[in-house]
Amino acid sequence: GSGQVRDALDKLHGLEKKTRAAADLWSTTQLLEQMVVVCGEASEWVMLEQEVVAMTKKYGQMKQAIAKMVQKAMEYVDRTPDEQTRIELIESLRTVTEGKIHVEVERARLTRMRVGIYEKHGDIKAACDTLQEIQVETYGSMDRREKTDFILEQMRLCLCKRDYIRMAIIGRKISPKYFQHEGTEDLKLRFYELMIQYDLYEENYLEVCRHYNQVYTTKCISEDPEKWRPVLEHIVLYLVLSPHGNEQSDMLHRIKQDHNLEKLQLHTQLVKSFTTLELARWPAVESIYGPAFRATDVFSAQTEEGTKRWKALRDRVIEHNIRVISKYYSRATIVRLTELLDLGADDVEMFLSKAVVDGTIYARINRPEGVVSFARPRDGEDQLNGWASDVSKLLGLVEKTTHLIAKEEIVHKIARAI
């Protein structure tokens, strides 16, 4: 009964006082652990909490002994009879460990237990806020893997709470270089899965593509066709959704060289149409890719995001076509451009203006005449340089011709002499 527990504790207290006074760490640790065991085995949960609190406040108590006592008490958390008792024990231990560096890791683990209970009850805000209090990146005594796992959990809860800004800030605490170490693949995949969700929310498709690429190059994914196929499909789709630029273009050409791409017929075709200087007419693109792609999570016809991305793909196709036209035409009428781009005159102007602002093409629209000029006017210096190079080419040709004529004359003289 509780009387026997109290007697046992009194005896242990007497011994503990002596060993503490003698600064005997080993004996003090054994006694503090024994106090926890006595209360825990007798299911005296209130007494267990009181003992831990009382012992940590004793004058001259040794830090290592407190740490061992807290660890022992933590073993009993899962043995509590009900959730309320468990919460009380966790909170009591969290109070004891607050602000103490020698038990910071134990406090972090206890907080994680508490957060699990909040989440089980659907209180995401409390779970997220409680976990944010713990700054594990400053803990010297916690190993790198557990730290990373902890930060990933903080990111996941921020995502559940839809606190994207804080999630991005926490994400910066993890260095992607860490994932080059052996045995970190599971953490790496978790990290990039969270970052993909964040950048999808931000509509930063090139970043999404980079994250998928990191997943794609992970050994456990790249060796399993069942796993790399969907990842490579996503890389291609988000790559063509990304605005045109040096990096996007470079990645497109690199993906084109990937032998695995040959196994994805539609995606190979899509990459090809974005890397060759040929018009990809939107009605044709829609009929070829629409049925298959609208069924994917990227362009899903059922979701608002999917429809939004499908419209974005149309914009990318039109932008690609404008770049192609600017390469082949020096000038074209707006009427002709409306035919080539399958757009109305106002939309043609809008897309042309955007491409000019982005710096991907040079164009000038003459509205009264309804003509677009793609030829960049040359300033005086360019003009003179052009003329100078033309003149030097001409002189080179004259010199070459003179040599050939002289050679012919010599050959004829020798022939006549013979």
C-alpha positions in Angstrom: 0.0 0.0 0.0 0.9 3.7 0.0 2.1 3.4 3.6 4.8 0.8 2.6 5.8 3.1 -0.3 6.1 6.0 2.1 8.3 3.9 4.5 10.5 2.8 1.6 10.9 6.4 0.4 11.8 7.6 3.9 14.6 5.1 4.1 15.9 6.1 0.7 15.7 9.8 1.6 17.9 9.2 4.6 20.5 7.3 2.5 20.3 9.9 -0.3 21.0 12.8 2.1 24.3 11.1 3.2 25.5 10.1 -0.3 24.7 13.6 -1.6 26.6 15.2 1.3 29.5 12.9 0.5 29.3 13.9 -3.2 29.0 10.1 -4.1 27.5 10.4 -7.6 27.1 6.6 -8.3 25.2 5.9 -5.1 23.1 9.0 -5.3 22.1 8.1 -8.8 21.1 4.6 -7.8 19.0 5.9 -4.9 17.2 8.5 -7.0 16.4 5.9 -9.6 15.2 3.5 -6.9 12.8 6.2 -5.6 11.2 6.4 -9.1 11.0 2.6 -9.4 9.3 2.3 -5.9 6.6 4.8 -6.9 6.3 3.6 -10.5 5.9 -0.1 -9.6 3.3 0.8 -6.9 1.4 3.0 -9.5 1.7 5.9 -7.1 1.8 8.5 -9.9 1.2 11.6 -7.8 3.9 10.5 -5.4 6.3 9.9 -8.3 5.8 13.4 -9.6 6.3 14.9 -6.1 9.5 12.8 -5.5 11.1 14.0 -8.8 10.2 17.6 -8.1 11.5 17.4 -4.5 14.8 15.7 -5.3 15.7 18.1 -8.1 15.4 21.0 -5.7 17.7 19.5 -3.1 20.7 21.7 -2.2 23.9 20.5 -4.0 22.1 17.9 -6.0 24.3 16.5 -8.8 23.3 17.2 -12.4 24.1 13.7 -13.7 22.0 12.1 -11.0 19.0 14.4 -11.9 19.4 13.4 -15.6 19.3 9.7 -14.7 16.3 10.2 -12.4 14.4 11.9 -15.2 15.3 9.2 -17.7 14.0 6.6 -15.3 10.8 8.5 -14.8 10.3 8.7 -18.5 10.3 4.9 -18.8 7.0 5.0 -16.8 5.2 7.4 -19.0 3.9 4.6 -21.2 2.9 2.5 -18.2 0.4 5.1 -16.9 -3.2 3.8 -16.6 -4.9 6.6 -18.5 -4.3 9.6 -20.7 -4.9 12.2 -18.0 -2.3 10.6 -15.7 0.1 10.4 -18.6 -0.4 14.2 -19.4 0.2 15.1 -15.7 3.4 13.0 -15.5 4.7 14.5 -18.8 3.9 18.1 -17.7 5.5 17.5 -14.3 8.7 16.2 -15.8 8.7 19.1 -18.4 8.4 21.6 -15.6 11.4 20.0 -13.7 13.6 20.0 -16.9 12.7 23.5 -18.0 15.8 25.7 -18.5 18.3 23.0 -17.5 21.0 22.2 -20.1 21.9 18.8 -18.6 18.3 17.5 -19.3 17.5 19.4 -22.5 17.3 16.3 -24.6 14.9 14.6 -22.1 12.8 17.8 -22.2 12.7 17.7 -26.0 11.6 14.1 -26.0 8.9 14.8 -23.3 7.6 17.7 -25.3 7.4 15.4 -28.3 5.2 13.0 -26.3 3.0 15.9 -25.2 2.6 17.1 -28.8 1.6 13.6 -29.9 -1.3 13.8 -27.5 -2.4 17.2 -28.7 -2.3 16.0 -32.3 -4.3 12.9 -31.4 -7.0 15.2 -30.2 -6.8 17.3 -33.3 -5.4 20.4 -31.6 -2.9 21.2 -34.2 -2.3 24.8 -33.0 -1.3 23.7 -29.5 0.8 20.9 -30.9 2.6 23.3 -33.3 3.1 26.0 -30.7 4.4 23.6 -28.0 6.9 22.0 -30.4 8.2 25.5 -31.6 9.4 26.2 -28.0 12.2 23.7 -28.4 15.2 25.0 -30.2 17.0 21.6 -30.8 19.5 23.1 -33.2 21.3 24.6 -30.2 21.5 21.3 -28.3 25.1 19.9 -28.1 24.1 16.7 -26.5 21.5 15.5 -29.1 22.8 13.6 -32.0 22.4 15.0 -35.6 19.8 12.4 -36.7 17.5 13.1 -33.8 17.8 16.8 -34.3 17.0 16.6 -38.0 14.0 14.3 -37.2 12.8 16.9 -34.6 13.1 19.8 -37.0 11.2 17.8 -39.7 8.4 17.2 -37.2 8.3 21.0 -36.5 8.1 21.6 -40.3 5.3 19.0 -40.7 3.2 20.6 -37.9 3.7 24.1 -39.4 2.4 22.7 -42.7 -0.6 21.2 -40.9 -1.3 24.6 -39.4 -0.7 26.2 -42.8 2.0 28.5 -41.3 4.1 28.4 -44.5 6.4 31.3 -43.6 7.5 29.7 -40.3 7.9 26.4 -42.0 10.3 27.9 -44.5 12.3 29.5 -41.7 12.6 26.2 -39.8 13.5 24.4 -43.1 16.6 26.6 -43.3 17.9 25.0 -40.1 18.5 21.7 -42.1 21.6 21.6 -44.3 20.9 19.4 -47.4 24.6 18.4 -47.2 23.7 16.3 -44.2 21.7 14.0 -46.5 24.9 12.8 -48.2 25.7 10.8 -45.1 25.0 7.1 -44.9 21.6 6.1 -43.4 19.8 9.4 -43.9 17.7 8.5 -46.9 14.4 8.4 -44.9 15.0 11.9 -43.5 16.0 13.2 -46.9 12.8 12.0 -48.5 10.7 13.4 -45.6 12.5 16.8 -45.9 12.0 17.1 -49.7 8.4 15.9 -49.5 7.7 18.8 -47.1 9.6 21.3 -49.2 7.7 20.2 -52.3 4.4 21.0 -50.5 5.7 24.4 -49.5 6.9 25.4 -53.0 3.7 24.1 -54.6 1.8 26.5 -52.3 4.2 29.3 -53.4 3.8 28.2 -57.0 7.5 28.1 -57.3 7.6 25.3 -59.9 11.3 25.3 -60.6 12.1 24.8 -56.9 9.5 22.0 -56.8 11.4 20.5 -59.8 14.7 20.7 -57.9 13.2 19.0 -54.9 11.9 16.2 -57.0 15.3 15.9 -58.7 16.9 15.3 -55.2 14.3 12.6 -54.5 15.0 11.1 -58.0 18.7 10.8 -57.4 18.2 9.1 -54.0 19.5 5.6 -54.2 16.4 3.8 -52.9 14.3 5.6 -55.4 16.6 5.5 -58.5 17.0 1.7 -58.1 13.3 0.9 -58.1 11.3 1.5 -61.4 8.0 1.6 -59.4 9.3 4.5 -57.4 11.4 6.6 -60.0 8.7 6.6 -62.7 6.2 8.9 -60.8 9.1 11.1 -59.6 10.5 11.6 -63.2 7.0 12.3 -64.5 6.6 15.0 -61.9 10.0 16.5 -62.7 9.0 16.8 -66.4 5.6 18.3 -65.7 6.9 20.9 -63.2 9.8 21.7 -65.5 7.6 22.6 -68.4 5.4 24.6 -66.0 8.4 26.7 -64.8 9.0 30.0 -66.5 11.6 30.0 -69.3 15.1 30.8 -68.2 18.7 29.6 -68.3 18.4 27.1 -65.5 15.0 25.8 -66.6 16.4 25.4 -70.2 19.5 23.7 -68.9 17.5 21.2 -66.8 15.2 20.4 -69.7 18.2 19.5 -71.9 19.7 17.4 -69.1 16.5 15.5 -68.5 16.3 14.9 -72.3 19.6 13.0 -72.1 18.2 10.7 -69.3 17.7 7.2 -70.6 14.8 6.6 -68.2 12.8 9.2 -70.0 12.6 7.0 -73.1 10.3 4.7 -71.1 7.8 7.5 -70.6 6.4 8.1 -74.1 4.2 11.1 -73.5 6.7 12.9 -71.3 9.5 12.3 -73.9 7.2 13.9 -76.5 6.5 16.9 -74.2 10.2 17.5 -73.5 10.9 17.3 -77.2 8.3 19.8 -78.1 9.8 22.3 -75.6 13.4 21.8 -76.7 12.9 22.0 -80.5 12.4 25.2 -82.3 9.0 24.2 -83.7 5.5 25.5 -82.9 3.5 23.5 -80.5 -0.1 24.5 -81.3 -2.2 24.6 -78.1 -5.3 22.7 -79.6 -3.0 19.9 -80.6 -1.2 19.9 -77.3 -4.5 19.7 -75.5 -5.8 16.8 -77.5 -2.5 14.8 -77.2 -1.7 15.3 -73.5 -5.1 16.4 -72.1 -6.7 13.0 -71.4 -3.6 11.6 -69.7 -2.4 14.7 -67.8 -5.7 15.9 -66.5 -6.0 12.6 -64.6 -2.7 13.3 -62.7 -2.4 15.1 -59.4 -0.5 17.9 -61.1 -3.2 18.9 -63.6 -6.2 17.2 -62.0 -9.5 18.4 -63.4 -11.1 17.8 -60.0 -9.0 20.4 -58.1 -8.7 24.1 -58.3 -4.9 23.9 -58.3 -4.9 21.3 -61.1 -7.0 23.6 -63.4 -4.8 26.6 -62.5 -1.7 24.6 -63.5 -3.3 23.5 -66.8 -3.9 27.1 -67.6 -0.3 27.9 -66.7 0.8 25.1 -69.1 -1.1 26.8 -71.9 0.7 30.0 -71.1 4.1 28.2 -71.3 3.2 26.7 -74.6 2.2 30.1 -76.0 5.4 31.7 -74.6 7.4 28.9 -76.3 5.7 29.5 -79.6 6.4 33.3 -79.3 10.1 32.5 -78.9 10.0 30.2 -81.9 8.3 32.8 -84.1 10.8 35.5 -83.0 13.6 33.2 -84.2 12.1 32.7 -87.7 10.4 36.0 -88.4 11.9 39.5 -88.5 8.4 40.9 -88.8 4.9 39.6 -88.9 1.4 41.0 -88.9 -0.8 40.6 -85.8 -3.4 38.8 -87.9 -0.8 36.2 -88.8 0.3 35.9 -85.2 -3.3 35.3 -84.1 -3.4 32.3 -86.5 -0.1 30.9 -85.4 -0.7 31.3 -81.7 -4.5 30.4 -81.8 -5.2 33.6 -79.8 -7.2 36.8 -80.1 -5.4 40.0 -81.0 -5.5 41.4 -77.5 -4.1 38.2 -76.0 -1.3 38.2 -78.6 -0.3 41.7 -77.5 -0.4 40.7 -73.9 1.8 37.7 -74.3 4.2 39.6 -76.6 4.5 42.4 -74.0 5.2 39.9 -71.2 7.9 38.2 -73.2 9.5 41.5 -73.9 9.4 42.6 -70.3 10.9 39.2 -69.2 13.7 39.8 -71.7 13.2 36.5 -73.6 12.6 38.2 -76.9 12.9 41.6 -78.6 9.7 42.9 -80.2 8.1 46.2 -81.2 4.4 46.5 -82.0 3.2 49.0 -84.6 -0.5 49.2 -83.8 -1.7 51.5 -86.6 -0.2 49.1 -89.3 -0.9 46.0 -87.2 2.7 44.8 -87.6 5.2 43.3 -85.0 8.9 43.7 -85.6 11.2 41.1 -84.1 14.4 42.5 -85.6 16.5 44.4 -83.1 17.6 47.8 -84.5 21.4 48.2 -84.6 23.1 51.3 -83.3 25.9 53.1 -85.1 28.7 51.1 -83.5 27.0 47.7 -84.4 26.4 48.9 -88.0 30.1 50.0 -88.4 31.3 46.7 -86.9 29.1 44.8 -89.3 30.4 46.8 -92.3 34.0 46.3 -91.1 33.6 42.6 -90.8 31.8 42.4 -94.3 34.7 44.4 -95.8 37.3 42.2 -94.2 35.4 39.1 -95.4 35.3 40.6 -99.0 39.1 41.4 -98.9 39.7 37.8 -97.7 37.8 36.4 -100.6 39.6 38.7 -103.1 42.9 37.6 -101.7 42.0 33.9 -101.9 40.7 34.4 -105.5 44.0 36.1 -106.5 46.0 33.1 -105.1 43.9 30.7 -107.0 44.3 32.6 -110.3 48.1 32.9 -109.8 48.2 29.1 -109.1 46.2 28.4 -112.3 48.5 30.6 -114.4 51.6 28.7 -113.1 50.0 25.3 -113.8 49.1 26.4 -117.4 52.7 27.8 -118.0 54.2 24.5 -116.9 51.7 22.6 -119.0 52.6 24.7 -122.1 56.4 24.3 -121.4 56.0 20.5 -121.5 
